[in-house]
Amino acid sequence: MGQSESLEISQDKFSSQSEIAPKDVDVSGILEFINRTSVNIVAVIITWDGKDKARISKLCKDGKLLEYLDENVQTLYEAFRNGAQVSSNGACYGWKPSSKEPYKWISYNDVLNRAANIGAGLIANDQAAINSTRIGLYSQNRVEYGIVEQACYTYSMALVPLYDTLGPEACTYIVNQANISLVICDTCKKVQSMFDKYEETPNLKTIVMMEEMSLDLQTKAQQLGIKLLSFSDLEEQGEKSPQEPKPAKPDDICVVCYTSGTTGLPKGAMLTHKGTISTVCSAFVTLENGGVTLGPEDVLISYLPLAHSYERLLEVTVTMSGGRIGFFQGDVKLLMEDIKELSPTLFPSVPRLLNRFYDKVVAGVNESAVKKMMFDMGMKSKQKELQKNVIRNDSIYDKLVFKKIQQGLGGKVRLITTGSAPLSATVLEFLRCCVGCPIIEGYGQTESHALCSMQFIGDASSGNVGPPIPSNLIKLDDVPDMNYFADQNKGEVCLQGPSVFVGYLNDEVKTKEVLDKDGWLHTGDIGEWLPNGTLKIIDRKKHIFKLAQGEYIAPEKIENIYVRSTLVAQIFVHGDSLKASLVAVCVPDPEVLPSYAKSNFNITGSMEELVKNPVCISSNIKSRV
């Protein structure tokens, strides 16, 4: 069976989509046949009504979508305890007390004990927590973050993460919309931001602070009539007033994850324990299919925001398998130091960071003709191996050429994951060769618990996000206005299965816009099925507009080009049908801009100083941008 062949299974017994339940889709015979005959086919086509087509992973056992791997592990409460058992109460969370001190670790059981105390303390200070409530968490990644998460799962509370990029107005909206009466903050600055909006958040009664609080904050809290507690005081209260655990059930909400979106107010995606576990188990199955099994020996570097579903999914995957999570110091400038010391085996990333890593390596190689010659020889050798789906880090060139690059990531990385945006084929191939480990792209969104498709390990191709994961079906819907049609293998990506969210909190209108009556989540992304059953994201539905002269513009494509510049941290492109030109709002990279300004214009200063410098905002400079 060639790579370009596809398999179609007729399901004419179903009269409508609403009658379709994943458990009724039996393709076990075909799946067994595929597994015996081809490694190229990675998804099976299912048809019903002779019209709609959906695809299911060939890894689905008996043709059924995956919900869990162990009937005793169906919630995040049970998943963490599984990790404690698998690791024999090994190290769980690690942190650096200071930049000069080594990582310190806290065990799984210590996390569970502290979580029980924090949970009991939350109930003591928020009586609504007895009947299940939502706890606000406004913090960077750190040990206390994980402890609060486990506290919520122990007592059937739902976590509501807040984060800086939402902005103060959005944070105020979330506190009110989610009816949050207690928020846990990590720093004085964040507590102060909550104080500043206190009159606009009448439901907010208690703030808990992780770090040492100042006398000014305590005085301000008294003036406002708000209860301000330290994290240690909360923990001590819980220890003195223990509560019986009230573990969540699979269908309970574990997190309300607010998406920033591009317009309007943020939407609170309600994510369940069942949805998270099914997605995590799908990741396990997909990795194990490629020979990667996670366990207590694995270490994850935690630096991507835990307020986002991508990082949360990764951390659940690691703790469920008994691995360790080391938190970065909170300063991206020190991230590489943290990585070198921690020596992670798992390195999650996003294209922007991988692009910067690529640019830095290439710049270093080009400094010396001899170095470049050796590097090019090594790359050619590794590229030949990559064409045979061979990825390794023990060749002669790894020892002579690529070892320093690999040591830059700690020297033990055996898997890199990337998501959130496409990674160019050039960068992907480059990293697979010089880092010497599998790099897999995944695709998903908050509403799908961060993942709905991911590449197989061993698939050295690029330009795709892999087949459906075992916990959801994927189909493509026609988008006639954009000339995309499902019968041509192009259309809007739609998902159905246990990994799909249950809706937006207190927003039925927005929920119905993306979740139809048959349970299909309409992602708004345009996808294309490739011959081997993998998915390629090619466009964004409705994210296109016409300028005054009639020219159609896809802003994301323009943004993806400009963001490749090392000087650009973020960029937003906007257009209006009444105007002939585009407008872009660009945020410079604070790490790169100062050195660029000094070397090119002999100007010094921080980014805040540079953007106000008369020379930097002169027409001469603008003409060179």
N, C-alpha and C positions, 0 to 999 in steps of 0.2 A: 504494500500500500504506500503510494508516494506521499510526499509532504503536502502536495496541493489538493489531495483528495479530501472530501468531507463526508460525513455520515449523517443520514437523516432518519429519524425514527418517527413514524406517524402515530399520533395520539388522537385519531378521529373520534374516539368514544367520548371525548370531552366536547360538550356543545358550546361552552363559553369559558372565558378566562376565569370567571368567578367560581367555576366548578373545579378548577385546578388546584390541587394541594400538592406541595412538593413530595409528600410521603406517598402519593399515588403514582408518581412518575417512576415506572420500573424499567430501567434500561440496563439491568445487571448483565444480561447476556451480551449486549453490545460492548459494555465496559470491559468485560472479561476478554472479549475478542480483541479489543483495542490494545489492552495491556499485553496480550500475547504477540501481537503482530506489528505494532508501531510505537515508537517513542515520539514521533513527530505530531501525531494527533493528540492534542491536549484538552480538547473540549468536544462534547457531543451535542449535536443539534436535536432539539425536540420540537415537533410541530403539533399544533392543534387547530382545529377549524380550517385546516388546509391553508392557513394564512399566517398567523403569528408564529414567530420562531424565537426560541430561547435556547440558551446553551448552559450546560451543566458540566462541572469538572469531572474528568475521568477518574478522579480520586474518590468520588462519592461511592460509598459502599452500598451495594445493591440498588444503586440509582437513587438513593435518598439523600436529601440535604443533611449536612452534619449539624447537630446541635451541641453535642458534648462527646468526650471520649471516655469518661468515667462517670457513672450515674451518681457517684458520691461527690463529684466536683461539678456543680452546676451554678454556683454563685461565686462572687469574688471573695466572700467570707471563706468558702470552702477551698478556693484556689490557693489562697495564701497559706492556709494550714497544710495543704498538700505540699507546698514548697518547703515548709518547716519540717515535714516528715521526710521528704526526699533528701533534704540536705542534712538530716540528723541534727537539726537545730544549729545549722552552720551560720556563718556571717551573712547578713542580709543587706543592710544599708551602711555605706561608708561616707565619711566627710573629712575635710581638712580643717582642724581648729584654727590654723593660720597657714600662711603661705610657706612658712619655714618648717612646719610640722608634717609628719607623715599622715597618711589616711588612718583614721580610727574606724572601727566597725562595731555595729550593734547586731546581735543575733536575732533570728526569727522570733524566738520565744520572748525576747526582751521587747521587740516591737509589739507583739500581741499583748503582753502585760501592760505596756504603756498605753496602747490603744484602748484597752478596757478601762483604764483609769481616765483617760481623756474623754471617752464616751460617757462614762458615768458623770464626769464633771460637766459635760455639755448638758446632760439631762438636769443636773442640779441647778444650772444657771439658765436653762431655757425649758420651761415646763412643756412647751409645745413639742419638744423632742420626744416626749413619752409616747405621743400618738403619731410618730413619724414626722419629720420636718426637713427643711432644707438648710444646710449649713454653708455659709459663704466662706470661701478660702481665697485670700488675696496674698499670694506669696510666690517667690521664686522656688525652683526645685531645691529641696533640702530634706533632711531626715524627718523633720516635724511634719512635712507635707504628707509623707507616706504614713506616718502614725495617725494623722487626722483621717486619712482615707480609710484605714482599717478600723478606726473608731466608728466611722459612719456605717460601714458594712456590718459591724458587730451589733449595732442597735437600729438597723433598718432606716438609717437616715440617708438622704440624698445630698451629694456634694455639688456645690455650685461654684466653680472656679471663676475668679475675677482676674483680669490682667491689664497691664498698663496701656497696651495698644488700643484697647476699647475706648479709652478716654473717660474723663470724669463724668460726663453727662450720661454715657452708656452704662457706667457702673451704677450710677444712681437709678437709672431705669431698671437695671437687673435686680437690684436690692428690693425695689418696690414690686416689680412684676412677679418675682419669685417669692415674695412675702417673707423675706429673710429678716430674722430678728437678732441673729448673732453672726458676726463676721470675725474670722481669725486672720490677722495680718502678721507679716514678718518684720516690718521696719516702722520706725517713727514716721517716716514720710508717708507711708500708706495709711497709717492711723490718722494722721493729720488730714489727708485727703478725704477720709470718711467724716471727720469732724466738720470739714468745710461744707459738706453737703448734708449735714445732719438735719437741718430744718426741712429738707426736701425728702427725707427718708424717715417718716414717722414710725415705721414698724421696727426700725433698728434700735435695739435696747442695750446690747452688750457687744463689746469688742475685746478680743483676746489678742495679746501681742506676744510674739515669739521672742524677740530680742528685749534687752533691758529697756524699760521705759523711762523717759525723762520726767523730771518734776513738773515741767511745763505742761506735758501731756496729761498728767494726773490732775493738775489744777483745772485744765480746760475741760476734762471729762466731768469733773464735779460741777463746773459752771453750766454745762449742757445737760446735766442730769443723766448721763450715760454711764453704765457700769464698764469700767476698764480693768481687765484682769491680765496678769502675766500667764504665760503658758505653763510655767511651773506651778503657779497657784491653782490653775484649773486642774492640773494633773494631781496635785495633792488633795484637792477637794474630792475628786473622783475616787482616790485611794481610800479616803475616809468614809465615803458613802457609796460602796460598790453596788452595781446593778446587775441583775441577771441578763445575760446576753439575749438579744432579740434578733437573731440573724435574718437577713433578707431572704426572700423567695426568688426563684429565677425570673419571674415576670415583674418584679419590683424595679423601680427606677434607682439606678446607682449614681448617675451623674446627670445634671442638666448642663450641657455644654453649649454656651452661647457662641454663635458664629458672628463674626464682625460684619461679614457681607460687604457689598460695595455701595449700597444705598440704604437709607432708612435705619430704623432701630434694629439692634441685634435680635436674633431669634434663638430661643432656648430649646435645643434639641434634647429630647428626653431619651436617654440611653439606658437600657436594661442590663441586669446581670446576665440574662439569657443571651442577649445580643452580643455582649462583650465576650462571654465564654465561647460562644459558637465561632466568633471571628478569631479568637486566640487559638482555638483548637484547629481551625482551618490553616492557620499559619504553621502550627506544629506539623500537621499532616503534609503540607506542601514542602516544608523544609526536610522532613524525614524522607520524603520521596526522592530527594536529591542527596541523601546520605548525611544530612546535618541534624543531629539530635542534641537538643539543649539539655543542660544539666547543671549540677552544683559547681562545676569547674568554670562555668561561664561568668563573665563580668561585663556589665553594660555601663557605659559612661552616660550619665544623665545630664543633659544640658539643653536639649530642645524643650520648649515650654510644656510643662505638665498640664497647663490649662487647655492644651490642644489634644484632640483624641489620638493623634499619631503617637506621641510620646507615652500617653497612658496605656495604649495597646501594647507597646514594646515592654513597658515595665511590668504589666500583668503577665506577659509571656515569660519574662525572666523569673519573676517571683514564683509563678506557678510551677516552674521546673526546678526551683531550689537554687537559682543562681544569685549572684551578688550585683548590687547597683551602687556605683560610686558617683556621688554628686559633684559637679564642678563647683568652683569657689564662688560662682555668681558673677564673675568678671570674664567676658569673652577674650580679653587680652591675655588671660592666664590659662585659657582652655588647653592650649597645646602642652603647657607644663603639666596640667592635670592629667592629660591623656598619657603622656610619657611615664608619669609616676604610677598611674593606675594600671596601665597595660591591659586595656579592655580586649576581650575576645569578640565583642559585638559592638559595631560602630554605626549608629543610626545617623543619617545626615539628610540634607536637602540639597538640590542642585546648586543653589547659590554658594554654599560653603564648599562643595566639591569643585565647582568652577574656580573658586579662589585658590584651592589647593593645587589644582591643575596648573593655573597661571603661575603660581609661585615655583612649582617644580620646573616648569618649562623655562622660566626666567633664570633659575639657578643653573640649569643645564647649558643654556646659551652663553654663559659667562666664559666658558673655555671650549676651544675647538676640540681638544683631546677628549674632554668630558662628554661633549656632544657626540663625537664619533662613537665612543663606547656605549653611550646611552642608545643611540640609533641602532647599533648592532644588537643590543639586548632587546630592544623593542621589536625588531624584525623577527628575532628568534621566538619571542613570546607570542607574537601575533600569529605565527605559523601554528603554534601549539593551541592557541585560542580557536583557530579555525577547526581544530579537531575536538573542541569542547574540553581542552585540557587547561586547567587553571591551577598553578602551583607556585610555591615560594622557595623551592629548594634546588633550583637550577644553578648552573655556574654563574649565570648573569645575575641571579638574585643575590649571590654572595659578593660579586664584584661590583655591580652597578646599582641594584635596587635596595640593598640592605639598609642604607641610610634613610631612604624614603619610608620603608616599612618600620624602621625604628622610630621615626617621627610620630607614628601612630601607636607606639608602645611595643611593637614587635610581635604581638600575639593575636592581632585581628584575624579572625577566620570567616567573618561575614560582615558585609556592609549593606545596609538597606537605604533606599532613597525614595522619596515621594514628594508630594505637594506640587510638583511641576515637572515637565519633561527634562531629562538629562540628555545632552547631545551625544550622538553615537561616538564622536571623537573622544570626548571626555570619558565616556563609559568604557570604551576599549582601552584607553590609556591607563585608567585606574586598575582595570582587571589585570593588565599586564604588569605594571610596576608595583602594585600592592600585593598581587599574588593571591587573591582570595575572591570568592564569588561576590559579585555586586548585583543585587537584584532590585528591580524597580517594582513598586506597587502602585495601585491606584485606588482611590476611595474618597470619601468625604465624611464629615462629622456624622451625617445622617445614616451612614453605613458602618458606624463604629470604626471609621478610619480606613477600612479596607474592603474591597470587593473583588479585586483581581491582583495577582502577583506572579512574577516570572518564576519559572522552574529553575532550580539550580542545575547547571549542565546545559542550559540553553544560552549559548554565547551570542545570540542575536541581539539587536538593539532596535529602538524605534517602536517598541510595544510595551505594554504593561502586564503581559501574561494572560492566562486564561482565567475564567471565573474561579474564585476560591470555593471550596466544597460547601460553604454555608449559604450560598445564594445562587439563584439563576440570574442570567443576564440576557436581555433582549434589546434589540434596536428598534425604535419607533420612527416612522416616517416624519420628516420635517420638510414638507413641500416648499415652504417659503425660502428655504436655503438649498433646495434641490438635493436633499438627502433622502434616500429611500431604502427601506429595509431589504427589499428584494435585490438590491445592489450591494448589500452588506454594509450599508452606511445609515446612520440615524442616531437619534437621541438614546443615550445609554439609560436603561431602566433596570431596576433590581427588584428581586422578590426573594424572601427567605427570612430565617431567624435573625440574620445580622442586620436587618433593616430596622431603623428606629421606629418608635410608636407615635411620634408627632412632636409638634412644638408646644411648649408649655403655655397654656392659656391663650392659644392662638389657633382657633379652628380654621379660620380663613386661610392663613399661610400653610397650614398642614394640608388642606385639600388642594392647594396649588401644586404640591409636589408628591402627595401620596394619594393614588386613585382608589376607587372603591374595591378594586381587586387586590390591593396590597402592593402594587408596583410603585417603587420610588423613582420618580423622574428626576434625574440628576442635573439636567440642563447642559450636560457635556455631549458633544457629538463624537461618536466612535465609529471605527471601521473594523470589521472582522478580517483578519489576515488568513491566508490559506491554511495555516497550521492550527487554527483555532484560538490564536491569541488576539487580544484587543489592542487597538491603537487609538489614542485620543487625538482627534484631528481638528476640533473646533469647539466653540462654545455657543450654545443656542441663544439667540437674541443678543449676544454680545457683539453686535455689529451695527454700524450706523452709517448714514450717508451724509457727506458734506454738501455745502451749497452748490458745488459744481457737479453733483451727482455721483461723486466717487465714493464707493463703499470702503469702509475702514474696519479692520479687525484690530482693536487696540492691544489685545493681549500679545499678538505677534510682534508688534512694535516694542512693547514693554520687554518682551523676552530677549530682544536684540540689545537694547540699551542696558539692561540689567547685567549683561555679561561684562560690562566695563568694571574694572576694579574700583573705579571712583564712585560707582553708583550702588547704594545700599537698597533703595526702593525707588520705584517710579510709577506714576499714574498718568495715563494718557486719556485725554477727554476731548470730545468733539461735539459740535452742534450743527444740526441740519441747516441752520440759518447763517453759518459761518463757513468760510472757505479754508480755514487753517485749523490745525490741531493745537492743543495746549498740553504741556506736560509739567507735572509737579515732580521734582526730583529731590531725593534725600541723599546727600553725599555720605560716603562711608567714613565714619569718624576716625577709623584707624589708618586709612589710606590718604585722606585729604591733606593732613598736615605735612606729611613727608613729600607729597606731590607739589604742594605750594612752595615748600622750601627749595626743592631741587629745580623746579621750573621757573619760579618767580622770585626766589630768595625772600619769601615772606614766612614768618614764623607765627605760631599761636595755636590755640585749640580750635576745634571746629566752630564753636560758638563765636570765637573772636574773628575767625577767618571769614565767615559768612557776612559779617558786618564791616569787614575791611573795605575801604573805598576802592582799593586797587582790584580786589576780587570781584566787585560788582560793577566795574567799569565796562563801558561798551567794547573796549579792546579785548577784555577777557571773554565777554559774551560772544564776540565774533569768532573766537577760537574754539568755542565749545561745539 
